[in-house]
């Protein structure tokens, strides 16, 4: 079961991160041996599945995430899709490298009702020496409806030893 970092000292060092592949890192987050990001607790979602090229999160939007009209703020969709898509790329990052999101796009197809559980899946389509590309989707757990889609480009950076 994933656990959440409670402070900067809980997060792995760069040296620790570089000593494992991205897949090993993400498997550690899922197993709870590596703390997950605080943003997941803040926005009420959790990592539920990791496979090579795939990351899955589940979450439930709360009233605290509503915009002034009382509907879910678009930033929640974006943050969740960014997490799933980028983590899917991370599973393809080799040992000795790191990654970060360069850009992402979100298409909101319909509003997610507050309090409804969703599943967000990211799938890596390409991971090369310097870039990774992934797509994502948010679906309702109970109704199976597609609520949003996304795409991302990430930069993959080899870090020289020392």
Protein Blocks (a to p, Z undefined) as FASTA:
>chain_A
ZZddfbfklpccfklmmmpcfklmmmmmmnopaccdfklmmnopacfbdcehiacddddd
dfklpcfkopacfklmmmmmmmmmmmmmmmmpcghiacddfbdcdddfbdcdehiacddd
dddfbdcfkbccdddddddfklopafbdcddddddddddeZZ
